[in-house]
Amino acid sequence: MLRENLIQVQENINQACRKAGRDPSEVTLIAVSKTKPVSMLETVYEAGVREFGENKVQELTEKYELLPKDIHWHMIGHLQRNKVKYIVDKACLIHSVDSLRLAEEISRMAQAKQVEADILVEVNIAGEESKFGMTAQEAISLVTEIAALPGIHVRGLMTIAPFVEDPEENRMYFRKMKELSVDINRKNIDNVGMDILSMGMTGDYMVAIEEGATMVRVGTGIFGERQYPGADIQ
């Protein structure tokens, strides 16, 4: 059932924090609700979750209209520039900014809608050809360029680590991300904060937390692999 899954994930977060000597309040759980029906989101919402992540703009905007307005929506999937206008005033955080051109469009639309957009720069820390994101060195330059744009604020970094059977294999990537965030923070760039490190998913979020993640994106661990039409539980 969804509630039991959620309790288990939260206990795992607490356990990882204890192991790393961290306060669990430092870690935000984002329930990744892509492809899941509104009824399932409502169950998780009733269990206390307010942070939801979506991969597609259309799904985010549709669910935004149907669900309570105290939900914080996170855009975690690849974002095309022509879709920015639909979510810039709905997403509390855009995790997947991977180019200056995308950042410029977010800045432009944020100003047009009179909002301030919080974003993370996506880093392809493992250098996988199949994934979006900048190299670590490119990320430093991109952060500096975005910092000069109006209506947009760099709040940290995001990565999608490789899919692996053993989460320990991703520890070095999470460690590199933490080091990169520290390096950028030391530069004291105006309009740039490194308080958010979004990394770790269902298979490896405990290791990510041990290495400094402040946001973990968990979908399967909460909602399960399969869904049954019209059902709130699994």
Long-range contacts (C-beta under 8 A, 24 or more apart in sequence): 1-233, 1-234, 2-40, 2-43, 2-44, 2-47, 2-222, 2-223, 2-224, 2-232, 2-233, 2-234, 3-43, 3-47, 5-221, 5-222, 5-223, 5-224, 5-234, 6-31, 6-44, 6-47, 6-49, 6-222, 8-221, 9-218, 9-221, 9-222, 12-205, 12-206, 13-205, 13-206, 13-209, 13-216, 15-206, 16-205, 16-206, 16-207, 16-209, 16-210, 17-209, 19-210, 20-209, 20-210, 20-211, 22-209, 26-214, 27-209, 27-213, 27-214, 27-215, 27-216, 28-214, 28-215, 28-216, 29-215, 29-216, 29-218, 30-74, 30-76, 30-198, 30-215, 30-216, 30-217, 30-218, 31-218, 31-219, 31-222, 31-223, 32-76, 32-201, 32-217, 32-218, 32-219, 32-222, 32-223, 33-63, 33-219, 33-223, 34-59, 34-77, 34-219, 35-59, 35-227, 36-223, 36-227, 37-227, 37-229, 37-230, 38-63, 38-66, 38-67, 39-230, 39-231, 39-232, 40-223, 40-227, 40-231, 40-232, 41-67, 42-67, 42-232, 43-232, 43-233, 44-222, 44-223, 45-71, 53-95, 53-217, 53-219, 57-83, 57-86, 57-87, 60-87, 60-90, 60-91, 61-86, 61-87, 61-90, 64-90, 74-217, 76-158, 76-198, 76-217, 78-132, 81-105, 84-109, 85-109, 85-112, 85-113, 88-113, 88-115, 88-117, 89-113, 89-115, 92-118, 93-118, 93-119, 93-120, 93-155, 93-196, 94-118, 94-119, 94-120, 95-119, 95-120, 95-122, 95-158, 95-198, 95-217, 96-120, 96-122, 96-132, 96-158, 97-121, 97-122, 97-146, 98-122, 98-132, 98-133, 98-134, 99-142, 100-142, 100-145, 100-146, 103-142, 103-145, 103-146, 103-149, 103-152, 104-149, 106-151, 106-152, 107-149, 107-150, 107-151, 107-152, 108-151, 110-150, 110-151, 110-152, 111-150, 111-151, 115-151, 116-151, 116-152, 116-153, 117-151, 117-152, 117-153, 118-153, 118-155, 119-146, 119-152, 119-153, 119-154, 119-155, 120-154, 120-155, 120-156, 120-157, 120-158, 120-196, 120-198, 121-146, 121-154, 121-156, 121-157, 121-158, 122-157, 122-158, 122-159, 122-160, 123-157, 123-158, 123-159, 123-177, 123-180, 124-159, 124-160, 125-159, 125-161, 125-173, 125-176, 125-177, 125-180, 126-159, 126-161, 126-162, 126-173, 128-162, 131-160, 133-159, 133-160, 136-176, 136-180, 139-180, 139-184, 140-180, 140-183, 140-184, 140-187, 143-184, 143-189, 143-192, 144-187, 144-189, 144-192, 146-192, 147-189, 147-190, 147-191, 147-192, 148-191, 153-191, 153-192, 153-193, 154-191, 154-192, 154-193, 155-193, 155-194, 155-195, 155-196, 156-181, 156-193, 156-194, 156-195, 156-196, 156-197, 156-198, 156-214, 157-181, 157-184, 157-194, 157-196, 157-197, 157-198, 157-199, 158-197, 158-198, 158-199, 159-198, 159-199, 160-199, 160-201, 161-199, 161-200, 161-201, 161-204, 161-208, 163-203, 164-203, 164-204, 167-203, 167-204, 167-206, 167-207, 168-207, 170-204, 170-207, 170-208, 171-207, 171-210, 171-211, 174-199, 174-200, 174-204, 174-207, 174-208, 174-210, 174-211, 174-212, 174-213, 175-211, 175-212, 177-211, 177-212, 178-211, 178-212, 181-212
